[in-house]
Amino acid sequence: MSDIKREKLVVIGNGIAGISTVEQIMKLGGKFDITVIGQEPHPNYNHIMLSYVLEGSKSLDDIVLNSWKWYEENHITLHTGVTVTAIDGEHRVVTTGNGLKIPYDKVIIATGSRPFVLPVPGSDKEGVIGFRNIADCTQMLQAAKAYKKAAVIGGGLLGLEAAKGLVSLGMEVTVVHLMQDLMESQLDAMASRMLQRELERQGIRFLLGKQTTEILGDARVTGLRFKDGDELEAELVVMAVGIRANVAVAQASGIEVNRGIVVGDHLQTSWPDVYAVGECCEHRGVCYGLVAPLFEQGQVLARQLCGVEGKPYEGSIVSTKLKISDVDVFSAGEFMEQPEHSVIVAKDDWRKTYKKILLRENTIVGAILFGDVSDATSLQSMIRKKTAMTEDIYDSIMGTDSAGKGSGKAFSLEMMPDDEIVCGCNGVTKKGIVDAVTLQGFTTVDEIKACTGATRSCGGCKPVVEQILQSVLGDGFKAAGKQGICPCTTLDRDEVVAEIRAKGLTTTKEVMHVLEWSNPEGCSKCRPAIHYYLAMLNPVTHQEERESRFVNERMNANIQKDGTYTVVPRMYGALLRRRI
């Protein structure tokens, strides 16, 4: 029996930032009795993947990162559906809204962010929601069954993902944006226009340069009114106009707060033994709303709490990846041209690709990729390391193969630092993947996925994982053979989509018959997938096929492994008292 005293660590927030920090602490062998307090009634799940749930390509179960069993196996006390109201630094106690008083030695505040709600008349009406959590996603799924017209206010990353999901659910969707360019904080005008054209092709309408001044309707929203007097009919309004750091508990406790909870280079707040990580904190005047910085902060904080030496947190190179159906977009570093920049541009209208690299004194400082993002990880690493442009780098990125893709020669394993995030969805670093290969003997992407979680979610990092395997294993690496979307077919996702488009297929049964499925009835994996592809390609004319949807959507509830269901009842204004 060890005589080492285990300190009490309380984590306020059960999201990606807090739990990834806990995972890093466990990897470093930290000795803590850990209590996690989450406001939502769920285990930790991947907020990034909510758009995939909304559009129908994943279920809620698919996006859970840490199951209930994980908390039990790691002896973590978990309180869900609970709000923390205050931290008492004098008595070293965390107080919750339901009356719990939890003692602590160390506290991590990881409360994330809240959606910004436009301060306009009618913003509190029924049918006006954000898009930040499972509850929002569930409301949108339910609304799509009862209503036809939706408006998304905000043409940023989250707004576009919400819009595409609602179109896939059969709604008529209009994105209303104050600026003239979509994603103007990440893209230049050219990439923005290309993105708009592609999303219009997929069924999304846009009203740009429009300022919403009022949300119309009585109890429930019926439309929007704009500053110029125009109106838009809408039965569902999704607010996606930005986020604000959730600083409520820090502010109530007297901890220093600016736009976020102010932290130093080791993520410490103005109070001793109280730290903050993720979207809720502000470091050197910057609040980060993207995922990679959260993992980077968590690694630094874990080392700090475990007494392990390492580099302090000095800020993050911000990058953005957008993947909606057939649209791939990447942006990192400086992307708007300034007089001191040299610019390299390649645009291919036929292949619908666009590449832009910005240099300052021949140093790579920013990039935009549209359509072909195969060099995204390499460029992000070059921007971080302030790499000088060379002929080889130019040829490898700006040149293309016969398929219009980058040559991939820009990738260098040595170029990537060990702690660089390869899988942004699950916080897997280059070192985590290399160790899985060199220490545990794994040689395939599937084995890496099972071991580390990389490629488990959106799959966007799979090319980089394959490149790392190739670099480490050399001739011993064999790329995985082509796999079908399920055992019923040898066709992969892109091939099925291409065949549906080329042959004008309109129903799930027609797809399985014409494309010669080995099982003519399909399976639980391919039927929902085909249904989603059809809705994606024909958002206006697609007919709902209830039998081809995920079981949770057919039952209007979330089925559990023990056969029970959880439901979210629709309530139009009532006081609900739980009878014990």
MOGI-V410382 format. One record per run of one state. SS is the DSSP state (H for helix, E for strand, C for the rest). FROM is the first residue (numbers start at 0). TO is the last residue. If there is no record, write none. Layout:
ss=SS from=FROM to=TO
ss=SS from=FROM to=TO
This chain:
ss=C from=0 to=5
ss=E from=6 to=11
ss=C from=12 to=14
ss=H from=15 to=26
ss=C from=27 to=30
ss=E from=31 to=36
ss=C from=37 to=43
ss=E from=44 to=44
ss=C from=45 to=45
ss=H from=46 to=54
ss=C from=55 to=59
ss=H from=60 to=62
ss=E from=63 to=63
ss=C from=64 to=66
ss=H from=67 to=72
ss=C from=73 to=75
ss=E from=76 to=78
ss=C from=79 to=82
ss=E from=83 to=87
ss=C from=88 to=91
ss=E from=92 to=95
ss=C from=96 to=99
ss=E from=100 to=102
ss=C from=103 to=104
ss=E from=105 to=108
ss=C from=109 to=111
ss=E from=112 to=114
ss=C from=115 to=119
ss=E from=120 to=120
ss=C from=121 to=124
ss=E from=125 to=125
ss=C from=126 to=126
ss=E from=127 to=128
ss=C from=129 to=132
ss=H from=133 to=145
ss=C from=146 to=147
ss=E from=148 to=152
ss=C from=153 to=155
ss=H from=156 to=167
ss=C from=168 to=170
ss=E from=171 to=176
ss=C from=177 to=187
ss=H from=188 to=200
ss=C from=201 to=203
ss=E from=204 to=207
ss=C from=208 to=210
ss=E from=211 to=216
ss=C from=217 to=218
ss=E from=219 to=225
ss=C from=226 to=229
ss=E from=230 to=232
ss=C from=233 to=234
ss=E from=235 to=238
ss=C from=239 to=241
ss=E from=242 to=244
ss=C from=245 to=246
ss=H from=247 to=252
ss=C from=253 to=255
ss=E from=256 to=256
ss=C from=257 to=259
ss=E from=260 to=262
ss=C from=263 to=266
ss=E from=267 to=267
ss=C from=268 to=272
ss=E from=273 to=275
ss=C from=276 to=276
ss=H from=277 to=279
ss=E from=280 to=282
ss=C from=283 to=284
ss=E from=285 to=285
ss=C from=286 to=289
ss=H from=290 to=305
ss=C from=306 to=317
ss=E from=318 to=323
ss=C from=324 to=325
ss=E from=326 to=332
ss=C from=333 to=339
ss=E from=340 to=347
ss=C from=348 to=351
ss=E from=352 to=359
ss=C from=360 to=361
ss=E from=362 to=369
ss=C from=370 to=374
ss=H from=375 to=384
ss=C from=385 to=386
ss=E from=387 to=387
ss=C from=388 to=389
ss=H from=390 to=397
ss=C from=398 to=398
ss=E from=399 to=399
ss=C from=400 to=404
ss=E from=405 to=405
ss=C from=406 to=411
ss=H from=412 to=414
ss=C from=415 to=419
ss=E from=420 to=422
ss=C from=423 to=426
ss=E from=427 to=428
ss=H from=429 to=437
ss=C from=438 to=443
ss=H from=444 to=451
ss=C from=452 to=460
ss=H from=461 to=475
ss=C from=476 to=484
ss=E from=485 to=485
ss=C from=486 to=487
ss=E from=488 to=488
ss=C from=489 to=491
ss=H from=492 to=502
ss=C from=503 to=506
ss=H from=507 to=513
ss=C from=514 to=524
ss=H from=525 to=536
ss=C from=537 to=544
ss=H from=545 to=547
ss=C from=548 to=549
ss=H from=550 to=554
ss=C from=555 to=556
ss=E from=557 to=558
ss=C from=559 to=563
ss=E from=564 to=565
ss=C from=566 to=579
